[in-house]
Amino acid sequence: MVGGVEFKLHRFSDCQKIEDKFNGIMVQCFVSLTVYFDAIIVYASYNKFDHNVYRDATIITGLDTFTSLLAGCTIFGITGHLAHEIGTDDIGSVVKGGAGLAFISYPKAIAKFQSLPKIFSVLFFIMLFILGVGSNMGIVSRKGAAIKDNFGVRLLNWFTRVYNASKEFFSRLHDSRSETLGKIVALELYF
């Protein structure tokens, strides 16, 4: 386990690698904060005038950064353990990157748990589903809030519920194409 965390922390030996990794880290931070870019401003409009929005933005981005660091240490700790079980020092050869990490390597590690591996694997995929729906609802609700603010209180309950439900439904219908080979290739190119 320690070998994976050491691999994560000590692989910045070359200046070019540092620049490449820093660019990757910044892209990951912006992608994970995409949900909050407009949502902080939209939800701040419902606060009192003297509410400290800067504090809220700092807390959200700080917690996001902490969560990313914790997830990185957890993932590299598990990959270090997998490398130790296989008997190799090359952690990069143990796991697949990108979507393969979440759908191949991590479930393989969960399957090796001593107690209740099936429950942990079900909980893992439920967690991935909840993260996806939560991210999508943050984007949908900020658009719904903007429309609701323009049309007033008359359409408050009915329109917001219909808009959010239809947007979520059509988004899921559109995302059902993600099982095609082209989407998987695009996902692998992105990561």
CYANA upper distance limits for C-alpha pairs under 8 A (distance plus 0.5 A):
  1 MET  CA      5 VAL  CA      7.37
  1 MET  CA     76 PHE  CA      8.14
  1 MET  CA     77 GLY  CA      4.89
  1 MET  CA     78 ILE  CA      6.54
  1 MET  CA     79 THR  CA      7.85
  1 MET  CA     80 GLY  CA      5.20
  1 MET  CA     81 HIS  CA      5.01
  1 MET  CA     84 HIS  CA      8.26
  2 VAL  CA      6 GLU  CA      6.61
  2 VAL  CA     77 GLY  CA      6.71
  2 VAL  CA     80 GLY  CA      7.17
  2 VAL  CA     81 HIS  CA      8.39
  3 GLY  CA      7 PHE  CA      6.57
  3 GLY  CA     77 GLY  CA      7.72
  3 GLY  CA     80 GLY  CA      5.61
  3 GLY  CA     81 HIS  CA      8.07
  4 GLY  CA      8 LYS  CA      6.77
  4 GLY  CA     76 PHE  CA      5.09
  4 GLY  CA     77 GLY  CA      5.22
  4 GLY  CA     78 ILE  CA      7.57
  4 GLY  CA     79 THR  CA      6.38
  4 GLY  CA     80 GLY  CA      4.14
  4 GLY  CA     81 HIS  CA      7.58
  4 GLY  CA     91 ILE  CA      7.45
  5 VAL  CA      9 LEU  CA      6.73
  5 VAL  CA     73 CYS  CA      6.34
  5 VAL  CA     76 PHE  CA      5.88
  5 VAL  CA     77 GLY  CA      5.87
  5 VAL  CA     80 GLY  CA      7.63
  6 GLU  CA     10 HIS  CA      6.21
  7 PHE  CA     11 ARG  CA      6.31
  7 PHE  CA     76 PHE  CA      8.12
  7 PHE  CA     91 ILE  CA      8.01
  8 LYS  CA     72 GLY  CA      8.46
  8 LYS  CA     73 CYS  CA      8.08
  8 LYS  CA     76 PHE  CA      7.01
 12 PHE  CA     17 LYS  CA      6.59
 12 PHE  CA     18 ILE  CA      5.89
 12 PHE  CA     21 LYS  CA      8.47
 13 SER  CA     17 LYS  CA      7.69
 13 SER  CA     18 ILE  CA      7.94
 14 ASP  CA     18 ILE  CA      6.77
 15 CYS  CA     19 GLU  CA      6.87
 16 GLN  CA     20 ASP  CA      6.77
 17 LYS  CA     21 LYS  CA      6.44
 18 ILE  CA     22 PHE  CA      6.40
 19 GLU  CA     23 ASN  CA      6.69
 20 ASP  CA     24 GLY  CA      6.83
 21 LYS  CA     25 ILE  CA      6.59
 22 PHE  CA     26 MET  CA      6.66
 23 ASN  CA     27 VAL  CA      6.70
 24 GLY  CA     28 GLN  CA      6.70
 25 ILE  CA     29 CYS  CA      6.76
 26 MET  CA     30 PHE  CA      6.75
 27 VAL  CA     31 VAL  CA      6.57
 28 GLN  CA     32 SER  CA      6.57
 29 CYS  CA     33 LEU  CA      6.64
 29 CYS  CA     64 ASP  CA      8.47
 29 CYS  CA     65 THR  CA      7.77
 30 PHE  CA     34 THR  CA      6.50
 32 SER  CA     64 ASP  CA      8.01
 33 LEU  CA     37 PHE  CA      7.02
 33 LEU  CA     61 THR  CA      7.88
 33 LEU  CA     64 ASP  CA      7.97
 35 VAL  CA     39 ALA  CA      7.22
 35 VAL  CA    135 SER  CA      6.65
 35 VAL  CA    136 ASN  CA      8.38
 35 VAL  CA    138 GLY  CA      6.37
 35 VAL  CA    139 ILE  CA      6.33
 36 TYR  CA     40 ILE  CA      6.09
 36 TYR  CA    138 GLY  CA      8.09
 37 PHE  CA     41 ILE  CA      7.98
 38 ASP  CA     42 VAL  CA      6.67
 38 ASP  CA    142 ARG  CA      7.70
 39 ALA  CA     43 TYR  CA      6.36
 39 ALA  CA    138 GLY  CA      7.53
 39 ALA  CA    139 ILE  CA      7.93
 39 ALA  CA    142 ARG  CA      6.14
 40 ILE  CA     44 ALA  CA      6.32
 40 ILE  CA     57 ALA  CA      7.56
 41 ILE  CA     45 SER  CA      6.93
 42 VAL  CA     46 TYR  CA      8.02
 42 VAL  CA    142 ARG  CA      6.90
 42 VAL  CA    145 ALA  CA      7.86
 42 VAL  CA    146 ALA  CA      8.06
 43 TYR  CA     47 ASN  CA      7.76
 43 TYR  CA    142 ARG  CA      8.43
 44 ALA  CA     53 VAL  CA      7.16
 47 ASN  CA     51 HIS  CA      6.76
 52 ASN  CA     56 ASP  CA      7.28
 53 VAL  CA     57 ALA  CA      6.67
 54 TYR  CA     58 THR  CA      6.56
 55 ARG  CA     59 ILE  CA      6.58
 56 ASP  CA     60 ILE  CA      6.62
 57 ALA  CA     61 THR  CA      6.62
 58 THR  CA     62 GLY  CA      6.32
 59 ILE  CA     63 LEU  CA      6.48
 60 ILE  CA     64 ASP  CA      6.61
 61 THR  CA     65 THR  CA      6.64
 62 GLY  CA     66 PHE  CA      6.64
 63 LEU  CA     67 THR  CA      6.47
 64 ASP  CA     68 SER  CA      6.69
 65 THR  CA     69 LEU  CA      6.74
 66 PHE  CA     70 LEU  CA      6.56
 67 THR  CA     71 ALA  CA      6.47
 68 SER  CA     72 GLY  CA      6.56
 69 LEU  CA     73 CYS  CA      6.71
 70 LEU  CA     74 THR  CA      6.61
 71 ALA  CA     75 ILE  CA      6.51
 72 GLY  CA     76 PHE  CA      6.51
 73 CYS  CA     77 GLY  CA      6.29
 74 THR  CA     78 ILE  CA      6.73
 75 ILE  CA     79 THR  CA      6.71
 75 ILE  CA    106 TYR  CA      8.38
 76 PHE  CA     80 GLY  CA      6.40
 77 GLY  CA     81 HIS  CA      6.78
 78 ILE  CA     82 LEU  CA      6.77
 78 ILE  CA    106 TYR  CA      8.43
 78 ILE  CA    109 ALA  CA      7.45
 79 THR  CA     83 ALA  CA      6.64
 79 THR  CA     91 ILE  CA      7.17
 79 THR  CA     94 VAL  CA      7.60
 79 THR  CA     95 VAL  CA      7.49
 79 THR  CA    109 ALA  CA      8.43
 80 GLY  CA     84 HIS  CA      6.64
 80 GLY  CA     91 ILE  CA      6.87
 81 HIS  CA     85 GLU  CA      6.72
 82 LEU  CA     86 ILE  CA      6.77
 82 LEU  CA     94 VAL  CA      7.57
 82 LEU  CA    109 ALA  CA      7.48
 83 ALA  CA     87 GLY  CA      6.47
 83 ALA  CA     88 THR  CA      5.89
 83 ALA  CA     89 ASP  CA      6.94
 83 ALA  CA     90 ASP  CA      7.65
 83 ALA  CA     91 ILE  CA      6.31
 83 ALA  CA     94 VAL  CA      6.53
 84 HIS  CA     88 THR  CA      6.72
 84 HIS  CA     89 ASP  CA      7.81
 90 ASP  CA     94 VAL  CA      7.63
 91 ILE  CA     95 VAL  CA      7.68
 92 GLY  CA     96 LYS  CA      8.34
 95 VAL  CA    100 GLY  CA      8.33
 95 VAL  CA    101 LEU  CA      7.07
 95 VAL  CA    105 SER  CA      6.11
 96 LYS  CA    100 GLY  CA      5.64
 96 LYS  CA    101 LEU  CA      5.90
 96 LYS  CA    104 ILE  CA      8.06
 96 LYS  CA    105 SER  CA      7.09
 97 GLY  CA    101 LEU  CA      5.70
 97 GLY  CA    191 PHE  CA      8.19
 98 GLY  CA    102 ALA  CA      8.04
 98 GLY  CA    187 LEU  CA      8.39
 98 GLY  CA    188 GLU  CA      6.76
 98 GLY  CA    191 PHE  CA      5.57
 99 ALA  CA    103 PHE  CA      6.69
 99 ALA  CA    187 LEU  CA      7.95
 99 ALA  CA    188 GLU  CA      7.48
 99 ALA  CA    191 PHE  CA      8.16
100 GLY  CA    104 ILE  CA      5.50
100 GLY  CA    105 SER  CA      6.89
101 LEU  CA    105 SER  CA      5.37
101 LEU  CA    106 TYR  CA      6.37
102 ALA  CA    106 TYR  CA      5.98
102 ALA  CA    107 PRO  CA      7.75
103 PHE  CA    107 PRO  CA      6.84
104 ILE  CA    108 LYS  CA      6.68
105 SER  CA    109 ALA  CA      6.86
106 TYR  CA    110 ILE  CA      6.75
107 PRO  CA    111 ALA  CA      6.55
107 PRO  CA    121 SER  CA      6.96
108 LYS  CA    112 LYS  CA      7.31
109 ALA  CA    113 PHE  CA      7.70
110 ILE  CA    117 PRO  CA      6.48
110 ILE  CA    120 PHE  CA      7.32
110 ILE  CA    121 SER  CA      6.74
111 ALA  CA    117 PRO  CA      5.79
111 ALA  CA    118 LYS  CA      7.74
111 ALA  CA    121 SER  CA      7.86
112 LYS  CA    117 PRO  CA      7.51
113 PHE  CA    117 PRO  CA      5.84
116 LEU  CA    120 PHE  CA      7.03
117 PRO  CA    121 SER  CA      6.64
118 LYS  CA    122 VAL  CA      6.68
119 ILE  CA    123 LEU  CA      6.60
120 PHE  CA    124 PHE  CA      6.52
121 SER  CA    125 PHE  CA      6.91
122 VAL  CA    126 ILE  CA      6.65
123 LEU  CA    127 MET  CA      6.52
124 PHE  CA    128 LEU  CA      6.89
125 PHE  CA    129 PHE  CA      6.70
126 ILE  CA    130 ILE  CA      6.64
127 MET  CA    131 LEU  CA      6.61
128 LEU  CA    132 GLY  CA      6.75
129 PHE  CA    133 VAL  CA      6.71
130 ILE  CA    134 GLY  CA      6.33
131 LEU  CA    135 SER  CA      6.57
132 GLY  CA    136 ASN  CA      6.70
133 VAL  CA    137 MET  CA      6.51
134 GLY  CA    138 GLY  CA      6.77
135 SER  CA    139 ILE  CA      7.19
136 ASN  CA    140 VAL  CA      6.69
136 ASN  CA    168 GLU  CA      8.23
137 MET  CA    141 SER  CA      6.24
137 MET  CA    164 ASN  CA      8.44
137 MET  CA    168 GLU  CA      8.10
138 GLY  CA    142 ARG  CA      6.89
139 ILE  CA    143 LYS  CA      7.23
140 VAL  CA    144 GLY  CA      6.73
140 VAL  CA    164 ASN  CA      6.86
140 VAL  CA    167 LYS  CA      7.46
140 VAL  CA    168 GLU  CA      8.05
141 SER  CA    145 ALA  CA      6.45
141 SER  CA    164 ASN  CA      7.28
142 ARG  CA    146 ALA  CA      6.86
143 LYS  CA    147 ILE  CA      6.94
144 GLY  CA    148 LYS  CA      6.47
144 GLY  CA    160 THR  CA      6.57
144 GLY  CA    163 TYR  CA      7.26
144 GLY  CA    164 ASN  CA      7.36
145 ALA  CA    149 ASP  CA      6.53
145 ALA  CA    160 THR  CA      8.25
146 ALA  CA    150 ASN  CA      6.94
147 ILE  CA    151 PHE  CA      6.88
148 LYS  CA    152 GLY  CA      6.46
148 LYS  CA    153 VAL  CA      7.89
148 LYS  CA    155 LEU  CA      7.46
148 LYS  CA    156 LEU  CA      6.56
148 LYS  CA    159 PHE  CA      8.07
148 LYS  CA    160 THR  CA      7.32
149 ASP  CA    153 VAL  CA      8.31
151 PHE  CA    155 LEU  CA      7.24
152 GLY  CA    156 LEU  CA      7.28
155 LEU  CA    159 PHE  CA      5.66
155 LEU  CA    160 THR  CA      7.83
156 LEU  CA    160 THR  CA      6.44
157 ASN  CA    161 ARG  CA      6.67
158 TRP  CA    162 VAL  CA      6.68
159 PHE  CA    163 TYR  CA      6.27
160 THR  CA    164 ASN  CA      6.49
161 ARG  CA    165 ALA  CA      6.52
162 VAL  CA    166 SER  CA      6.45
163 TYR  CA    167 LYS  CA      6.38
164 ASN  CA    168 GLU  CA      6.53
165 ALA  CA    169 PHE  CA      6.57
166 SER  CA    170 PHE  CA      6.54
167 LYS  CA    171 SER  CA      6.39
168 GLU  CA    172 ARG  CA      6.63
169 PHE  CA    173 LEU  CA      6.65
170 PHE  CA    174 HIS  CA      6.47
171 SER  CA    175 ASP  CA      6.49
172 ARG  CA    176 SER  CA      6.57
173 LEU  CA    177 ARG  CA      8.19
177 ARG  CA    183 LYS  CA      7.89
178 SER  CA    183 LYS  CA      5.68
178 SER  CA    184 ILE  CA      7.31
179 GLU  CA    183 LYS  CA      7.34
179 GLU  CA    184 ILE  CA      7.50
180 THR  CA    184 ILE  CA      7.09
181 LEU  CA    185 VAL  CA      6.64
182 GLY  CA    186 ALA  CA      6.65
183 LYS  CA    187 LEU  CA      6.56
184 ILE  CA    188 GLU  CA      6.69
185 VAL  CA    189 LEU  CA      6.67
186 ALA  CA    190 TYR  CA      6.66
187 LEU  CA    191 PHE  CA      6.82
